[in-house]
Structures are given as structure tokens and as C-alpha cells.
């Protein structure tokens, strides 16, 4: 690691905790097989989020190397049990550094976790078996070890992010 770090934006599109329903198209394939991200409606777009909470981790970028480091620290709005934003509708207003993911800006968010459905689909890769849309079980992300639940702390004004850099393979 170099010496100087810059803080990166956190956040993303966190799905509401409503039950998941998988949309099937006429060829019996799920919607994410038949539609591009740009073609998805709001419900489909939001359902892509697996509620892992990884996008809400604070991140630091090494100013010398450009390498991104994830911290085990989350925003004060983060709901620790559900791994969602506690004020999703107002997050960008309440936390100006929160990044709101859109189809247009996905390429700018190279720091998104490798397992993020938005990233995977934009890279033409399949969703993992533990993704709730595939498994049909919202808890599968937690049981598979891909959730930040029980692994993070809430930020405060004294949090030294460099002391919270993780070695998680995100």
C-alpha cells in the first residue's frame, strides 16, 4: 500500500426487502437473460441487488497505485440486519458521497464488488448460484458468505478508515 489515500464514493442500488418474484419471459428465461440493464423496469432493476451490503462499505483508493481497498466500515444509514440503506429514498441527500448507480454510470464504478449483479450483467456474466434471484432465497447471500452482515461497524467522526481496511476478496 502507498502512503496517501483518497476516499471513494459508497452506495449503490439497494433493493427493498419485499419478497422476490422472478419475472419469466415467453421463452421461459428470467428477465435478466432477456433484457439489457437499460431495458429493465424499476422493479427488475431494484431486484438485481442481492442485499450483500458490499457497495456500502467505505473504500479508499491509493493515490499512487490507484488500487482500491475496502474497509469494514459502513455509512450511518446502513441497516445492519437487512444489509440495506435505512433511508434509501433520501440517501443521496442525507449522504452526498453516496453513489447512485445508473445504467449510464456503471462503467465509472470499477470499485463495485466483483459479485455485484449490476457489474456482472454489464460485463455479460451470469449471476452466481447464491444470488436471491437464482436461488429464490434472500438469505442465500448471507449463508454463502457474500454478505457483510455481522462483519461491519458503523462509521463515526473518529473512524480511521486506514485501520479498518479488510482483506476480504470482494
C-alpha positions in Angstrom: 0.0 0.0 0.0 1.2 3.5 -0.8 1.0 6.3 1.7 -1.8 8.6 0.6 -5.4 7.5 0.2 -8.5 9.2 -1.3 -11.9 8.2 -0.1 -14.2 6.7 -2.8 -17.9 7.0 -3.0 -20.0 4.4 -1.3 -23.5 3.2 -2.1 -25.4 1.7 -4.9 -28.8 0.4 -5.7 -30.1 -1.4 -2.6 -33.3 -3.4 -3.2 -36.2 -3.1 -0.9 -36.8 -6.0 1.4 -40.0 -7.1 -0.3 -40.4 -10.7 -1.4 -38.6 -11.5 -4.6 -40.6 -12.5 -7.6 -38.8 -13.8 -10.7 -40.2 -12.5 -13.9 -40.3 -15.1 -16.7 -40.4 -14.1 -20.3 -42.1 -16.0 -23.1 -39.1 -18.2 -23.7 -39.1 -19.3 -20.0 -35.9 -17.4 -19.2 -35.6 -14.9 -16.3 -35.8 -11.3 -17.3 -32.0 -10.7 -16.8 -31.3 -13.2 -19.6 -33.6 -11.4 -22.0 -33.2 -7.7 -21.2 -30.3 -5.4 -21.0 -29.9 -3.3 -17.9 -31.3 -0.3 -19.8 -34.4 -2.3 -20.8 -35.3 -3.2 -17.2 -38.2 -1.6 -15.4 -37.7 -0.2 -11.9 -38.8 -3.4 -10.1 -36.5 -5.5 -12.2 -33.5 -3.1 -11.7 -34.0 -3.0 -8.0 -34.4 -6.8 -7.7 -30.9 -7.2 -9.1 -29.5 -6.1 -5.7 -28.7 -9.1 -3.6 -28.5 -7.0 -0.4 -25.0 -8.1 0.3 -24.1 -4.6 1.5 -20.7 -4.6 -0.1 -21.3 -1.4 -2.1 -22.0 0.4 1.1 -18.5 -0.4 2.5 -16.3 2.6 2.7 -13.4 2.4 0.2 -10.0 4.0 0.0 -8.0 4.5 -3.2 -4.2 4.5 -3.1 -3.3 7.8 -4.7 -0.1 6.3 -6.1 -1.2 3.0 -7.4 -5.0 3.5 -7.9 -5.7 0.3 -6.0 -9.0 0.2 -4.2 -9.2 -1.0 -0.6 -12.4 -1.9 1.1 -13.0 -1.1 4.8 -15.3 -2.9 7.2 -17.0 0.4 7.9 -20.4 1.3 6.6 -22.5 4.5 6.4 -24.5 5.6 9.4 -27.7 5.0 7.4 -26.9 1.3 6.9 -29.4 -1.2 8.4 -27.0 -3.9 9.9 -29.5 -6.7 9.9 -31.1 -6.2 6.4 -27.9 -5.0 4.8 -29.8 -2.2 3.1 -29.9 1.6 3.4 -32.1 2.7 6.3 -33.3 5.7 4.3 -32.9 4.5 0.7 -35.2 7.2 -0.9 -33.2 10.1 0.7 -29.7 8.6 0.8 -28.1 10.8 -1.7 -29.4 13.9 0.0 -28.5 12.8 3.5 -25.1 11.4 2.4 -23.8 13.4 -0.5 -20.9 10.9 -1.0 -23.4 8.1 -1.7 -23.1 6.9 -5.2 -26.3 6.3 -7.0 -25.8 3.6 -9.6 -27.5 4.0 -13.0 -27.1 2.2 -16.4 -25.1 5.2 -17.7 -22.6 5.4 -14.8 -21.9 1.7 -14.2 -18.6 1.8 -16.1 -17.4 4.6 -13.7 -17.8 2.3 -10.7 -15.0 -0.1 -11.3 -14.8 -0.4 -7.5 -18.1 -2.2 -7.4 -17.7 -5.7 -5.9 -16.9 -8.5 -8.4 -20.1 -10.3 -7.3 -22.4 -7.3 -7.9 -25.3 -8.2 -10.2 -25.2 -4.8 -12.0 -21.5 -5.2 -12.7 -21.8 -8.9 -13.7 -24.7 -8.2 -16.1 -22.9 -5.1 -17.6 -19.9 -7.4 -18.2 -22.2 -10.1 -19.8 -21.5 -12.5 -16.9 -24.1 -14.8 -15.2 -25.4 -14.2 -11.7 -23.9 -16.6 -9.1 -26.0 -19.5 -7.8 -26.3 -17.8 -4.4 -27.9 -14.7 -5.8 -31.5 -14.5 -4.5 -33.0 -14.2 -8.0 -31.3 -17.5 -8.8 -31.7 -19.3 -5.5 -35.2 -17.9 -4.7 -33.9 -17.4 -1.1 -33.0 -13.9 0.2 -30.8 -15.5 2.9 -28.7 -17.4 0.4 -26.3 -14.4 0.1 -25.7 -14.4 3.8 -25.3 -18.2 4.1 -22.9 -18.2 1.2 -20.6 -15.8 2.9 -21.2 -13.0 0.5 -22.9 -10.6 2.9 -21.3 -8.0 5.1 -23.9 -8.8 7.9 -22.1 -9.3 11.2 -18.8 -8.2 9.7 -19.0 -4.4 9.7 -19.1 -1.3 12.0 -21.0 1.9 11.6 -18.9 5.0 10.8 -18.4 7.8 13.2 -16.5 11.1 13.1 -13.4 9.4 14.7 -13.2 6.4 12.4 -9.7 6.0 11.0 -10.6 4.1 7.8 -7.0 3.0 7.2 -7.2 1.0 10.4 -10.3 -0.8 9.0 -9.0 -2.0 5.6 -10.1 -5.6 5.1 -8.6 -8.4 3.3 -12.0 -9.7 2.1 -11.9 -10.9 -1.5 -14.5 -8.5 -2.9 
